[in-house]
């Protein structure tokens, strides 16, 4: 019986040490005009956004989490977007590609080391020259 209790405690410790990775995708409007954002993110749950983002504002587009603490950022933060349309209210389309890694500001923050909890943030920022 004592061995069974020790095995149960060891199993719980291993599961508790696995950690977690939370990922957040944002859109930031650094232009001088309101921007219409329409996206569809496909992960475990489909997340759709249709919003008008005012100059200087930032909105969250999607969020996911997974078991295990992943230290390196995703190579293509835009890969899980099934639909992506960024336009000015006048109808000018954004020329910045969602699938180019250099168009995303990527950061990883270690929330805790044991268990390994990581927060990944991906920000797609537009300026007036992107339209």
C-alpha positions as CSV (number, residue, x, y, z in Angstrom):
1,X,0.0,0.0,0.0
2,X,2.8,2.4,0.9
3,X,4.4,1.8,-2.6
4,X,1.1,2.7,-4.2
5,X,0.9,6.0,-2.3
6,X,4.5,6.8,-3.3
7,X,3.9,6.0,-6.9
8,X,0.7,8.2,-6.9
9,X,2.7,11.1,-5.3
10,X,5.5,10.8,-7.8
11,X,3.0,10.7,-10.7
12,X,1.3,13.9,-9.5
13,X,4.7,15.6,-9.1
14,X,5.6,14.7,-12.7
15,X,2.3,16.0,-14.1
16,X,2.6,19.2,-12.1
17,X,6.1,19.9,-13.3
18,X,5.1,19.7,-17.0
19,X,4.2,23.4,-17.2
20,X,2.2,25.2,-19.8
21,X,2.6,27.5,-22.8
22,X,0.1,30.3,-23.3
23,X,0.1,32.1,-26.7
24,X,-1.6,35.4,-27.5
25,X,-1.9,37.1,-30.9
26,X,-2.5,40.9,-31.1
27,X,-3.2,43.5,-33.8
28,X,-1.8,47.0,-33.1
29,X,-2.9,50.0,-35.1
30,X,0.0,52.5,-35.2
31,X,-1.5,54.3,-38.2
32,X,-3.3,57.6,-38.1
33,X,-6.7,56.1,-39.2
34,X,-9.2,53.5,-38.0
35,X,-8.6,50.0,-39.4
36,X,-11.1,47.3,-40.1
37,X,-9.9,43.9,-38.9
38,X,-11.4,40.6,-39.9
39,X,-9.7,37.4,-38.9
40,X,-10.5,33.8,-38.3
41,X,-8.0,31.7,-36.2
42,X,-8.2,28.0,-36.3
43,X,-6.8,26.2,-33.2
44,X,-8.5,23.9,-30.8
45,X,-11.3,26.3,-30.9
46,X,-12.1,28.6,-33.9
47,X,-11.7,32.3,-32.9
48,X,-13.1,35.0,-35.2
49,X,-12.6,38.7,-34.8
50,X,-14.4,41.5,-36.7
51,X,-13.6,44.9,-35.3
52,X,-12.6,48.5,-36.0
53,X,-9.4,49.4,-34.3
54,X,-8.8,53.1,-33.6
55,X,-5.3,54.7,-34.0
56,X,-3.0,53.8,-31.1
57,X,-5.2,50.8,-30.0
58,X,-4.3,47.2,-29.8
59,X,-6.8,44.2,-29.7
60,X,-6.4,40.5,-29.0
61,X,-7.0,38.3,-32.1
62,X,-6.6,34.8,-30.5
63,X,-5.2,32.8,-27.6
64,X,-4.2,29.2,-27.2
65,X,-2.5,27.1,-24.5
66,X,-0.7,23.8,-24.5
67,X,0.8,21.5,-21.9
68,X,4.6,21.9,-21.6
69,X,6.7,25.0,-21.4
70,X,7.9,25.9,-24.9
71,X,10.8,28.3,-24.8
72,X,11.2,29.3,-28.5
73,X,8.6,31.4,-30.4
74,X,6.7,30.0,-33.3
75,X,8.4,30.4,-36.7
76,X,5.2,31.5,-38.5
77,X,2.8,33.2,-36.0
78,X,0.3,33.8,-38.8
79,X,0.0,30.1,-39.9
80,X,-3.2,29.3,-37.9
81,X,-5.2,32.2,-39.4
82,X,-7.6,30.8,-41.9
83,X,-8.9,34.2,-42.9
84,X,-7.1,37.5,-42.6
85,X,-8.3,40.9,-43.9
86,X,-6.9,44.2,-42.7
87,X,-8.3,47.4,-44.4
88,X,-8.7,51.1,-43.9
89,X,-12.3,52.3,-43.6
90,X,-11.7,53.8,-47.1
91,X,-11.1,50.2,-48.4
92,X,-7.3,50.3,-48.8
93,X,-5.9,46.8,-48.1
94,X,-2.9,46.1,-46.0
95,X,0.2,45.2,-48.0
96,X,2.0,43.6,-45.1
97,X,1.8,39.8,-45.3
98,X,0.5,37.8,-42.3
99,X,2.8,34.8,-43.1
100,X,6.1,36.7,-42.9
101,X,7.8,36.2,-39.6
102,X,9.5,39.6,-39.8
103,X,6.0,41.3,-39.8
104,X,5.3,40.0,-36.3
105,X,6.9,41.2,-33.0
106,X,7.5,38.0,-31.1
107,X,8.3,37.7,-27.4
108,X,8.5,34.9,-24.9
109,X,8.3,35.6,-21.2
110,X,9.1,32.9,-18.6
111,X,6.2,33.1,-16.0
112,X,7.8,30.4,-13.8
113,X,10.6,28.0,-14.1
114,X,9.2,25.0,-12.2
115,X,6.8,24.2,-13.6
116,X,7.9,25.7,-16.9
117,X,5.2,28.2,-17.7
118,X,5.8,30.4,-20.8
119,X,3.8,33.3,-22.2
120,X,4.3,33.9,-26.0
121,X,3.0,37.2,-27.5
122,X,2.8,37.9,-31.2
123,X,1.9,41.4,-32.3
124,X,1.1,42.4,-35.9
125,X,1.5,46.2,-36.1
126,X,0.5,48.4,-39.0
127,X,1.5,52.0,-39.9
128,X,0.1,54.3,-42.6
129,X,2.8,53.2,-45.1
130,X,1.3,49.6,-45.0
131,X,-1.7,50.7,-47.0
